[in-house]
Amino acid sequence: MKVLVTGTAGFIGFHLAHRLLSEGHQVAGIDNFNNYYPVVLKHARHAVLEAQLAYKGYRGNLADMAFVRGVAEEFRPDVICNLAAQPGVRYSLINPHAYAESNLDGFLNVLEVCRHLKVPRLVYASSSSVYGNNTKLPFSESDPVDHPISLYAATKKANELMAHTYSHLYKFETVGLRFFTVYGPWGRPDMATWLFTQAISEGRAIKVFNHGDMQRDFTYVDDIVAGVRAALTSQKLDRCEVLNIGNHRSEKLMDMIRYTGEALGLEPKMELLPMQPGDVNATYADIEKARTKLDFEPTTALRDGLRKFVEWYRAHPELTAAVAQGS
């Protein structure tokens, strides 16, 4: 296949592109290398991809329609996977316009490219954040998602509505994947796995919100990528789909902290803090629909996944030090 992946300097996009290349596919990648977190990590990921002949990277902004269409017209993809987005719940409280540009304008441009270039399928990242403060666990795709509690979540719900509209009007397939708390090697330094590992390694107290009374469906990146990969080619999908991609376990945050300490061989220090605006108490994915339509089955337990992340973190001291310095 020829697959256009947006966000290939990002965490999940990098891993997906790497897997597709290992399978012998051609990949074109788009990323704007923004400075939401230190770009040294994005450049390091991208360098791994650019070392492979079947990969071609493009630097630019999805909100630039001429750029996006130009890349697509040159590459002529068989399928597009949109993983580029402005992430983060807390950041959306202080920089809302970044979310409108990337997650709304950028996504609209990707839809328009699919429409005009007759791309038959678009797979795109949604998020478990669309469930807001739903209290029924596990979260099912049939649950109401009309009450987002962060702008980030609202943009992801908007993406699902936009995709539905374009599938209806222009008859190409769209597959939205609601990811649940992704972690693993090459992960994002603004997320708990990296933040906790770094703080514990340095003997600093980690910030634990809601006094530790939180649960998350932590999903290892290889399991996430397996779900995305299946969504690119599955023949069991309807024209417009939305699917949960999670580990189907809701783990206590305090257990996650304990496992991280075990992997490091260190005792975590904690600073217990109140709940932050935009956060939710618990997430938990019902994955029956993904099992049926994608043959999806996560295989990585949280303790094992955290051990793999810690091993990667310790194997890249120069990179992690550069990230810590904000390079």
C-alpha positions as a Markdown table, in Angstrom:
| # | Residue | x | y | z |
|---|---|---|---|---|
| 1 | Met | 0.0 | 0.0 | 0.0 |
| 2 | Lys | 0.8 | 3.7 | -0.3 |
| 3 | Val | -0.2 | 5.2 | 3.1 |
| 4 | Leu | -0.2 | 8.9 | 3.9 |
| 5 | Val | 0.2 | 9.3 | 7.7 |
| 6 | Thr | 0.0 | 12.7 | 9.4 |
| 7 | Gly | 1.8 | 13.3 | 12.6 |
| 8 | Thr | 4.8 | 11.0 | 11.8 |
| 9 | Ala | 7.1 | 12.9 | 14.1 |
| 10 | Gly | 4.6 | 12.3 | 16.9 |
| 11 | Phe | 4.3 | 9.3 | 19.2 |
| 12 | Ile | 1.7 | 7.1 | 17.6 |
| 13 | Gly | 2.3 | 8.3 | 14.0 |
| 14 | Phe | 6.0 | 7.4 | 14.3 |
| 15 | His | 5.2 | 3.9 | 15.6 |
| 16 | Leu | 2.5 | 3.3 | 12.9 |
| 17 | Ala | 4.8 | 4.5 | 10.1 |
| 18 | His | 7.6 | 2.3 | 11.4 |
| 19 | Arg | 5.4 | -0.8 | 11.4 |
| 20 | Leu | 4.1 | -0.1 | 7.9 |
| 21 | Leu | 7.6 | 0.3 | 6.6 |
| 22 | Ser | 8.7 | -2.9 | 8.2 |
| 23 | Glu | 5.8 | -4.6 | 6.3 |
| 24 | Gly | 7.1 | -3.3 | 3.0 |
| 25 | His | 4.6 | -0.5 | 2.4 |
| 26 | Gln | 5.4 | 3.0 | 1.1 |
| 27 | Val | 4.7 | 5.8 | 3.6 |
| 28 | Ala | 4.6 | 9.6 | 3.2 |
| 29 | Gly | 4.6 | 11.5 | 6.5 |
| 30 | Ile | 3.4 | 15.0 | 7.3 |
| 31 | Asp | 4.4 | 16.8 | 10.5 |
| 32 | Asn | 4.7 | 20.5 | 11.5 |
| 33 | Phe | 7.3 | 19.8 | 14.3 |
| 34 | Asn | 5.6 | 22.2 | 16.6 |
| 35 | Asn | 7.1 | 23.0 | 20.0 |
| 36 | Tyr | 4.3 | 21.8 | 22.3 |
| 37 | Tyr | 7.0 | 19.6 | 23.8 |
| 38 | Pro | 10.7 | 19.6 | 23.0 |
| 39 | Val | 11.2 | 19.1 | 19.2 |
| 40 | Val | 14.5 | 17.2 | 19.8 |
| 41 | Leu | 12.3 | 14.1 | 20.4 |
| 42 | Lys | 10.3 | 14.7 | 17.2 |
| 43 | His | 13.5 | 15.0 | 15.2 |
| 44 | Ala | 14.9 | 11.8 | 16.7 |
| 45 | Arg | 11.8 | 9.9 | 15.9 |
| 46 | His | 11.7 | 11.3 | 12.3 |
| 47 | Ala | 15.4 | 10.5 | 11.8 |
| 48 | Val | 14.6 | 6.8 | 12.4 |
| 49 | Leu | 11.9 | 6.9 | 9.6 |
| 50 | Glu | 14.0 | 8.9 | 7.2 |
| 51 | Ala | 16.7 | 6.3 | 7.2 |
| 52 | Gln | 14.3 | 4.0 | 5.3 |
| 53 | Leu | 14.1 | 4.3 | 1.5 |
| 54 | Ala | 10.3 | 3.7 | 1.4 |
| 55 | Tyr | 9.6 | 6.8 | 3.6 |
| 56 | Lys | 9.3 | 10.4 | 2.5 |
| 57 | Gly | 8.7 | 13.1 | 5.0 |
| 58 | Tyr | 7.1 | 16.5 | 4.5 |
| 59 | Arg | 7.3 | 19.4 | 6.9 |
| 60 | Gly | 4.2 | 21.6 | 6.9 |
| 61 | Asn | 0.9 | 22.5 | 8.6 |
| 62 | Leu | -2.3 | 20.7 | 8.0 |
| 63 | Ala | -4.2 | 24.0 | 8.2 |
| 64 | Asp | -2.4 | 24.9 | 4.9 |
| 65 | Met | -4.8 | 23.4 | 2.3 |
| 66 | Ala | -2.4 | 24.0 | -0.6 |
| 67 | Phe | 0.4 | 22.2 | 1.2 |
| 68 | Val | -1.8 | 19.2 | 2.2 |
| 69 | Arg | -3.3 | 18.8 | -1.3 |
| 70 | Gly | 0.1 | 19.2 | -2.9 |
| 71 | Val | 1.6 | 16.3 | -0.8 |
| 72 | Ala | -1.4 | 14.1 | -1.5 |
| 73 | Glu | -1.4 | 14.8 | -5.3 |
| 74 | Glu | 2.3 | 14.0 | -5.5 |
| 75 | Phe | 2.1 | 10.8 | -3.4 |
| 76 | Arg | -1.4 | 9.5 | -4.5 |
| 77 | Pro | -2.1 | 7.5 | -1.3 |
| 78 | Asp | -4.3 | 4.4 | -1.2 |
| 79 | Val | -5.4 | 5.3 | 2.3 |
| 80 | Ile | -4.8 | 8.2 | 4.7 |
| 81 | Cys | -4.3 | 8.0 | 8.4 |
| 82 | Asn | -4.7 | 11.3 | 10.3 |
| 83 | Leu | -2.9 | 11.1 | 13.6 |
| 84 | Ala | -1.7 | 14.7 | 13.7 |
| 85 | Ala | -3.5 | 16.8 | 16.3 |
| 86 | Gln | -2.8 | 19.3 | 19.0 |
| 87 | Pro | -3.0 | 17.0 | 22.1 |
| 88 | Gly | -3.4 | 17.6 | 25.8 |
| 89 | Val | -6.4 | 18.5 | 28.0 |
| 90 | Arg | -4.7 | 21.0 | 30.3 |
| 91 | Tyr | -2.9 | 22.8 | 27.5 |
| 92 | Ser | -6.2 | 23.5 | 25.8 |
| 93 | Leu | -7.2 | 25.7 | 28.8 |
| 94 | Ile | -4.4 | 28.1 | 28.0 |
| 95 | Asn | -4.0 | 27.9 | 24.3 |
| 96 | Pro | -7.4 | 27.2 | 22.7 |
| 97 | His | -6.6 | 28.5 | 19.2 |
| 98 | Ala | -4.0 | 25.9 | 18.6 |
| 99 | Tyr | -6.8 | 23.3 | 18.8 |
| 100 | Ala | -9.0 | 25.0 | 16.4 |
| 101 | Glu | -6.2 | 25.3 | 13.8 |
| 102 | Ser | -4.8 | 21.8 | 14.0 |
| 103 | Asn | -7.8 | 19.7 | 15.1 |
| 104 | Leu | -10.6 | 21.5 | 13.2 |
| 105 | Asp | -9.1 | 23.4 | 10.2 |
| 106 | Gly | -6.4 | 20.7 | 9.7 |
| 107 | Phe | -8.9 | 17.9 | 9.9 |
| 108 | Leu | -11.2 | 19.6 | 7.4 |
| 109 | Asn | -8.4 | 19.9 | 4.9 |
| 110 | Val | -7.7 | 16.2 | 5.2 |
| 111 | Leu | -11.4 | 15.4 | 4.6 |
| 112 | Glu | -11.3 | 17.7 | 1.6 |
| 113 | Val | -8.3 | 15.9 | 0.2 |
| 114 | Cys | -10.0 | 12.6 | 0.5 |
| 115 | Arg | -13.1 | 14.0 | -1.2 |
| 116 | His | -11.3 | 15.6 | -4.2 |
| 117 | Leu | -8.6 | 12.9 | -4.7 |
| 118 | Lys | -11.1 | 10.1 | -4.3 |
| 119 | Val | -9.2 | 8.5 | -1.4 |
| 120 | Pro | -11.4 | 5.5 | -0.5 |
| 121 | Arg | -10.7 | 5.4 | 3.3 |
| 122 | Leu | -9.6 | 7.8 | 6.0 |
| 123 | Val | -8.6 | 6.4 | 9.4 |
| 124 | Tyr | -8.2 | 9.1 | 12.1 |
| 125 | Ala | -7.5 | 9.5 | 15.8 |
| 126 | Ser | -10.4 | 10.4 | 18.1 |
| 127 | Ser | -10.0 | 10.1 | 21.8 |
| 128 | Ser | -11.5 | 8.6 | 25.0 |
| 129 | Ser | -11.8 | 12.2 | 26.2 |
| 130 | Val | -15.1 | 12.4 | 24.2 |
| 131 | Tyr | -16.8 | 10.4 | 27.0 |
| 132 | Gly | -16.3 | 13.3 | 29.4 |
| 133 | Asn | -17.5 | 12.5 | 32.9 |
| 134 | Asn | -19.6 | 9.5 | 31.9 |
| 135 | Thr | -19.9 | 7.4 | 35.0 |
| 136 | Lys | -21.0 | 4.1 | 33.3 |
| 137 | Leu | -18.0 | 1.9 | 32.9 |
| 138 | Pro | -16.7 | 0.5 | 30.6 |
| 139 | Phe | -17.3 | 3.3 | 28.0 |
| 140 | Ser | -19.1 | 2.0 | 24.9 |
| 141 | Glu | -19.4 | 3.6 | 21.5 |
| 142 | Ser | -23.2 | 3.7 | 22.0 |
| 143 | Asp | -22.8 | 5.9 | 25.1 |
| 144 | Pro | -23.8 | 9.6 | 24.8 |
| 145 | Val | -20.8 | 11.9 | 24.2 |
| 146 | Asp | -22.6 | 15.2 | 24.2 |
| 147 | His | -20.9 | 16.7 | 27.2 |
| 148 | Pro | -17.2 | 17.2 | 26.7 |
| 149 | Ile | -15.3 | 18.8 | 29.6 |
| 150 | Ser | -12.3 | 20.1 | 27.7 |
| 151 | Leu | -11.8 | 21.9 | 24.4 |
| 152 | Tyr | -9.6 | 19.1 | 23.3 |
| 153 | Ala | -12.4 | 16.6 | 23.8 |
| 154 | Ala | -14.8 | 18.9 | 22.0 |
| 155 | Thr | -12.6 | 19.0 | 18.9 |
| 156 | Lys | -12.3 | 15.3 | 18.8 |
| 157 | Lys | -16.1 | 14.9 | 19.0 |
| 158 | Ala | -16.3 | 17.5 | 16.2 |
| 159 | Asn | -13.9 | 15.4 | 14.1 |
| 160 | Glu | -16.3 | 12.4 | 14.4 |
| 161 | Leu | -19.3 | 14.6 | 13.3 |
| 162 | Met | -17.3 | 16.0 | 10.4 |
| 163 | Ala | -16.2 | 12.6 | 9.3 |
| 164 | His | -19.8 | 11.3 | 9.4 |
| 165 | Thr | -20.9 | 14.2 | 7.3 |
| 166 | Tyr | -18.2 | 13.6 | 4.6 |
| 167 | Ser | -18.9 | 9.9 | 4.5 |
| 168 | His | -22.6 | 10.6 | 4.0 |
| 169 | Leu | -22.1 | 13.3 | 1.3 |
| 170 | Tyr | -19.1 | 12.0 | -0.6 |
| 171 | Lys | -19.3 | 8.2 | 0.0 |
| 172 | Phe | -15.8 | 7.5 | 1.2 |
| 173 | Glu | -15.1 | 5.4 | 4.3 |
| 174 | Thr | -14.1 | 7.1 | 7.6 |
| 175 | Val | -12.9 | 5.2 | 10.7 |
| 176 | Gly | -12.5 | 7.1 | 13.9 |
| 177 | Leu | -10.5 | 5.4 | 16.7 |
| 178 | Arg | -11.0 | 6.5 | 20.3 |
| 179 | Phe | -7.6 | 5.9 | 21.8 |
| 180 | Phe | -7.3 | 5.3 | 25.6 |
| 181 | Thr | -4.2 | 6.7 | 27.4 |
| 182 | Val | -1.4 | 5.5 | 25.1 |
| 183 | Tyr | 2.1 | 4.9 | 26.6 |
| 184 | Gly | 5.3 | 3.2 | 25.6 |
| 185 | Pro | 8.8 | 3.8 | 24.1 |
| 186 | Trp | 9.3 | 7.1 | 22.3 |
| 187 | Gly | 6.2 | 8.4 | 24.2 |
| 188 | Arg | 5.2 | 12.0 | 24.9 |
| 189 | Pro | 7.1 | 13.8 | 27.7 |
| 190 | Asp | 4.0 | 15.6 | 28.8 |
| 191 | Met | 2.3 | 12.4 | 29.8 |
| 192 | Ala | 2.3 | 10.6 | 33.1 |
| 193 | Thr | 4.5 | 7.7 | 32.1 |
| 194 | Trp | 7.4 | 10.0 | 31.1 |
| 195 | Leu | 6.9 | 12.6 | 33.8 |
| 196 | Phe | 6.7 | 10.0 | 36.6 |
| 197 | Thr | 9.8 | 8.1 | 35.3 |
| 198 | Gln | 11.8 | 11.2 | 35.1 |
| 199 | Ala | 10.8 | 12.5 | 38.5 |
| 200 | Ile | 11.4 | 9.2 | 40.3 |
| 201 | Ser | 14.8 | 8.8 | 38.5 |
| 202 | Glu | 15.8 | 12.2 | 39.8 |
| 203 | Gly | 14.5 | 11.7 | 43.3 |
| 204 | Arg | 11.8 | 14.3 | 43.0 |
| 205 | Ala | 8.2 | 14.1 | 44.1 |
| 206 | Ile | 5.7 | 13.3 | 41.3 |
| 207 | Lys | 2.5 | 15.3 | 41.1 |
| 208 | Val | -0.5 | 13.1 | 41.8 |
| 209 | Phe | -3.8 | 14.7 | 41.0 |
| 210 | Asn | -7.1 | 13.9 | 42.8 |
| 211 | His | -5.0 | 12.6 | 45.6 |
| 212 | Gly | -4.3 | 9.5 | 43.5 |
| 213 | Asp | -8.0 | 8.5 | 43.3 |
| 214 | Met | -8.0 | 8.0 | 39.5 |
| 215 | Gln | -8.2 | 5.1 | 37.1 |
| 216 | Arg | -7.1 | 4.9 | 33.5 |
| 217 | Asp | -7.3 | 2.4 | 30.7 |
| 218 | Phe | -3.5 | 2.5 | 29.9 |
| 219 | Thr | -2.9 | 1.1 | 26.5 |
| 220 | Tyr | 0.6 | 0.1 | 25.2 |
| 221 | Val | 1.5 | 1.7 | 21.9 |
| 222 | Asp | 2.1 | -1.6 | 20.0 |
| 223 | Asp | -1.5 | -2.6 | 20.8 |
| 224 | Ile | -2.7 | 0.8 | 19.6 |
| 225 | Val | -0.8 | 0.5 | 16.4 |
| 226 | Ala | -2.2 | -3.0 | 15.9 |
| 227 | Gly | -5.7 | -1.5 | 16.0 |
| 228 | Val | -4.8 | 1.3 | 13.6 |
| 229 | Arg | -3.1 | -1.1 | 11.2 |
| 230 | Ala | -6.2 | -3.3 | 11.1 |
| 231 | Ala | -8.4 | -0.3 | 10.5 |
| 232 | Leu | -6.5 | 0.6 | 7.4 |
| 233 | Thr | -7.5 | -2.6 | 5.6 |
| 234 | Ser | -10.4 | -4.4 | 7.5 |
| 235 | Gln | -13.2 | -5.4 | 5.2 |
| 236 | Lys | -15.7 | -5.7 | 8.1 |
| 237 | Leu | -16.3 | -2.0 | 8.5 |
| 238 | Asp | -19.4 | 0.1 | 7.6 |
| 239 | Arg | -18.9 | 3.3 | 5.6 |
| 240 | Cys | -18.6 | 5.4 | 8.8 |
| 241 | Glu | -17.3 | 3.9 | 12.0 |
| 242 | Val | -16.2 | 4.9 | 15.4 |
| 243 | Leu | -14.3 | 2.3 | 17.5 |
| 244 | Asn | -12.7 | 2.2 | 21.0 |
| 245 | Ile | -9.1 | 1.1 | 21.0 |
| 246 | Gly | -8.0 | 0.4 | 24.6 |
| 247 | Asn | -6.6 | -2.2 | 26.8 |
| 248 | His | -10.0 | -3.1 | 28.3 |
| 249 | Arg | -8.7 | -2.7 | 31.8 |
| 250 | Ser | -9.2 | 0.3 | 34.2 |
| 251 | Glu | -6.0 | 0.5 | 36.3 |
| 252 | Lys | -5.6 | 2.5 | 39.5 |
| 253 | Leu | -3.2 | 5.4 | 39.1 |
| 254 | Met | -1.5 | 4.4 | 42.3 |
| 255 | Asp | -0.8 | 0.9 | 40.9 |
| 256 | Met | 0.7 | 2.5 | 37.8 |
| 257 | Ile | 3.0 | 4.6 | 40.0 |
| 258 | Arg | 4.0 | 1.5 | 42.0 |
| 259 | Tyr | 4.8 | -0.4 | 38.8 |
| 260 | Thr | 6.9 | 2.4 | 37.5 |
| 261 | Gly | 8.9 | 2.5 | 40.8 |
| 262 | Glu | 9.4 | -1.3 | 40.6 |
| 263 | Ala | 10.7 | -1.0 | 37.0 |
| 264 | Leu | 13.2 | 1.7 | 38.2 |
| 265 | Gly | 14.1 | 0.0 | 41.4 |
| 266 | Leu | 13.3 | 3.2 | 43.3 |
| 267 | Glu | 10.6 | 4.3 | 45.8 |
| 268 | Pro | 8.3 | 7.0 | 44.3 |
| 269 | Lys | 7.8 | 10.2 | 46.3 |
| 270 | Met | 4.4 | 11.8 | 45.8 |
| 271 | Glu | 2.9 | 15.3 | 46.1 |
| 272 | Leu | -0.9 | 14.7 | 46.4 |
| 273 | Leu | -2.9 | 17.5 | 44.7 |
| 274 | Pro | -6.6 | 18.2 | 43.9 |
| 275 | Met | -8.3 | 17.3 | 40.6 |
| 276 | Gln | -7.3 | 19.5 | 37.6 |
| 277 | Pro | -9.9 | 21.2 | 35.4 |
| 278 | Gly | -10.7 | 19.0 | 32.4 |
| 279 | Asp | -9.6 | 15.7 | 33.9 |
| 280 | Val | -11.9 | 12.8 | 34.5 |
| 281 | Asn | -12.0 | 10.3 | 37.3 |
| 282 | Ala | -11.8 | 7.1 | 35.3 |
| 283 | Thr | -11.6 | 5.7 | 31.8 |
| 284 | Tyr | -12.3 | 2.1 | 30.7 |
| 285 | Ala | -12.8 | 0.9 | 27.1 |
| 286 | Asp | -15.4 | -1.6 | 25.9 |
| 287 | Ile | -13.6 | -3.1 | 22.9 |
| 288 | Glu | -16.2 | -5.6 | 21.7 |
| 289 | Lys | -16.8 | -3.6 | 18.6 |
| 290 | Ala | -13.1 | -3.5 | 17.7 |
| 291 | Arg | -12.8 | -7.2 | 18.5 |
| 292 | Thr | -15.6 | -7.9 | 16.0 |
| 293 | Lys | -14.6 | -5.5 | 13.2 |
| 294 | Leu | -10.8 | -5.3 | 13.5 |
| 295 | Asp | -10.0 | -8.7 | 15.2 |
| 296 | Phe | -8.4 | -6.4 | 17.8 |
| 297 | Glu | -7.0 | -7.9 | 21.0 |
| 298 | Pro | -4.5 | -6.0 | 23.2 |
| 299 | Thr | -1.7 | -8.2 | 24.7 |
| 300 | Thr | 0.4 | -6.0 | 26.9 |
| 301 | Ala | -0.2 | -5.8 | 30.6 |
| 302 | Leu | 0.5 | -2.5 | 32.3 |
| 303 | Arg | 3.4 | -3.7 | 34.4 |
| 304 | Asp | 5.1 | -5.2 | 31.4 |
| 305 | Gly | 4.5 | -2.1 | 29.2 |
| 306 | Leu | 5.9 | 0.2 | 31.9 |
| 307 | Arg | 9.0 | -2.0 | 32.2 |
| 308 | Lys | 9.6 | -1.7 | 28.4 |
| 309 | Phe | 9.2 | 2.1 | 28.6 |
| 310 | Val | 11.7 | 2.3 | 31.5 |
| 311 | Glu | 14.2 | 0.2 | 29.6 |
| 312 | Trp | 13.8 | 2.5 | 26.6 |
| 313 | Tyr | 14.1 | 5.6 | 28.7 |
| 314 | Arg | 17.4 | 4.3 | 30.3 |
| 315 | Ala | 18.8 | 3.3 | 26.9 |
| 316 | His | 18.5 | 6.9 | 25.6 |
| 317 | Pro | 20.1 | 9.1 | 28.3 |
| 318 | Glu | 21.3 | 11.8 | 25.8 |
| 319 | Leu | 17.8 | 12.2 | 24.3 |
| 320 | Thr | 15.9 | 12.2 | 27.6 |
| 321 | Ala | 18.4 | 14.7 | 29.0 |
| 322 | Ala | 17.9 | 17.0 | 26.0 |
| 323 | Val | 14.1 | 16.7 | 26.5 |
| 324 | Ala | 14.5 | 17.6 | 30.2 |
| 325 | Gln | 16.5 | 20.7 | 29.2 |
| 326 | Gly | 13.6 | 21.7 | 26.8 |
| 327 | Ser | 15.6 | 21.5 | 23.6 |
